[in-house]
Amino acid sequence: MRFIKVVRGNRIAFSLAGGFALAILLISEGSYQRSVARLDAVPAMSQARNSIQSLVDGVVNAETSERGYLVTGRAEYRAPYDEAIKKVSTSLEYLVPYYSNKPEAAVILSRLQTATETKLSELALTIQLIDEGKPEAAKEIMMSDIGKEQMEIVRKTTNELQDYELRNITQNRQGIYASLMLSHIGVAGLMVLGLLALFMYLRQIFLFTQQQIELQRMLQAERNQLEAEVLERTAQLTQLAQHLQTAREDERNRLARNLHDDLGSLLTSAKLDAARIKSRLMATAPEALDLLAHLVSTLNSGIALGRRIIEDLRPSALSNLGLVSTLEILAREFADSTEVQVHTTLAPVELNPAAELMVYRLVQEAITNITKYAKAKQVWIELGTHNNEVEVSVRDDGVGFNTSTKPQSAYGLVGMRFRVEAEGGVLSLASAPGQGTLIRAKLPAAVLKDTAAL
């Protein structure tokens, strides 16, 4: 009875309280339903992105397996091709119905499917010719530009689909943020209105102020906690990335050693056997000497190819001749293989082996980007010590780009930046359309001190 009296005596207050409670419930439920609907769509989008990547990986693996099968003729090189075909088929089985009600993506998928089927048909024809004992015909097909064009279409369309899915995921995320923000704003607004109404009816100014202070304190504490967690996760990811980079270089070293020890000995042994056969055939079968000479030439090419691969994996000149000589060799080979004039100003510097390898990879990646995108006629490579800092820079007079937009070689630049920062340095980039590009890395004096300690 007392409760009923209280309600009757404060009808307006309880009506406002009930209205606020109902409004909060409606806003919270509406935001929850919208957020759940958007979150439910995320797994399908992620699966679509994975299927797109699996498709392009399958086509690349099929092409790689086909080339390995053509070169070796061994059945174990054929197995990855068959597995890749299954991967491509599985990806298409998911993507076709997934994009059936999405006209924009369906058009892109249609182009991707056509290019993929064309490329796989070319690979299947090549495999068939190899199985029929016609490797030269298979090689002619492989050397044609048809497969390359189709691969470019596959890569382009998969990038378009990935961008499409990324836009959808971004829109979903923004929608969730908007729903949460609407809920947050609505709930916060209704709470303020409720407090104001309560203030009007109950005159509890002090309690209202204390509640606001406490809410701010809790939000600040939560914000500080989140910032600390972000910093911790960032540090962990940086350490993980550095570990993966080190593991990749170690794996390159291991592969280089295996190729040098195993492949080199096999090819050298085969060359010696060919020399013995030649001495025996000179008197008995001189007509076979031309074929034997071709075999020796092929072995020499294989040995040279192995050496190039080993040098790409781990430049032996870096440990044998030093950083300056290695960079001179790299610059000379680049100039010989292109029509670009390379100017070098290289001075000896004191760096630990890891930092020397980082500088070499930095220059190597910069040269690769110049070859692909810059259309430069001249390149300047400099290395030296300035103000107790080791500086390395690569500059070209190519087309340049707008640094405020993401360039085509963005991932290469990200890799450069990480390599430099992993050694405690700083990477800077300067470029503009038509004014070339300058990449400069500075390693602090701390690196030199560490080197001296070693």
Steps between C-alpha positions, in 0.01 A plus 500: 500500500784738583658430160171582322480826692854590402421429136182708510688783665773501235316404183702729274834378638409133462352564154825663391700218658290240321531685171877523539525131585292403197703727269827353630367149444392579143830669410706223658297223334506672160876552516548141613295356214679711239841413643420128512379505139821666385721273710326191360606610151870527595583122487357474148705802389813355657434166331453680170833680538668172593344329198618782271852472635484120481394526135788721393741292711370189328556647153853610596577158653363325190723712276802438722434125507456496121838668451666263745343205322617635162857548622535172692238269352464346845161389630540664840495840328163408350328438836493870608335582166212260564462628856498861375225418246285362783565813708391724211187294441408509871548877511278555195232272645478734798538831318247447219192459724638754748511776236188386311287775657773766485501638143812713533712219641338240271631686194853503644471134597388413148816658359708324764336166426555541125866594544553216747342241270706630207821485703422152632417383148841622385666320792300183432608509134862544607475207743340288226783580259756409766324170564500435125875555485487839328689724741608746231141566395406540866786741549388711203153531653647589838727767347209669322338811648152344518554350843662819625205710385254268667703501822494880496122489461474247784711718728315817403153353548592331828628834624172659392301234687723537805443876488126441463496275808720743689254778424214282623688414818582867551136597446393230745751623755387859453140390532578322826686804626207719396252273678712489812552874485126556454432274794768672703376846411137404553562334834729781613248761387214329675710464813573872495134577449412261779750665731366842407145385568611348826676825582180694428290277722739394774752789500795264545763722338789363701422136420465580130842670495664211683355253253641693209845517659496129570394420145783709360748333733387156387521598133850644548613189685359280226665718235834476677465125526415470129797719405730282710361186333546654154863586578562150631340334195695730268825404668412132476414529131826686434699229675311233306563675168870533583515133590332403173742721306796333673351157438458581130864603468607184685289292264660676203843419640403136546361475148811666360724252681292203385501620139874563512581164660245268339402650166849628427658162564239320289543731201881493526495121520276484194736730312798279587308192383424677173871573455583130551231398253635750248850347517354155428268612219761696306627180338188282495206739440613845386147582382385509866752769594264785404230365727754456775621858451141620530467298822815660641368845405173422675689388812704819494177701479361303793812567706481872417131506588573334832766757577260786419234350724751455783616860463140623509434301816818606679762718331833328564685820411355663811694273734803455272556849356308733729202730461662756268620244246167317513308819426739580215434156351125546542513843333717371215271204432198731503666737255607212272150351490326832430564824316519694825813694597596418859718739701642369827662687789581229750719539807587226752279501810497307826186290535418163646422215256123533547511872425721441193249247367220751569682769298556254214132394496393865515705590191390180326130574562544861390663388174218250445242776540693724261506221242125439531356848535744793479594503127819670611807576289739567786534364854720623784602265784682648799636350823700673769519632855365849579468656845577167665219333303521250217299625203403305191292651222368401158381778268363485144380746238191298413132582486460522879161486673278685742604395851156590638347211304586133524753409228507169316810392695353585841574158646862522391530838672337357813754218496785751465369709789469197725852377418646840586298543820589147611863617504410818691511725195266739323382482138395811308336523158484803272329494163273701271355435154767560237773574759632155578522326836746513790516226763734569792569289810689621805639270765565668837828510685369234737540242221864602461559468875346156502726406209805626686400293803479192284 
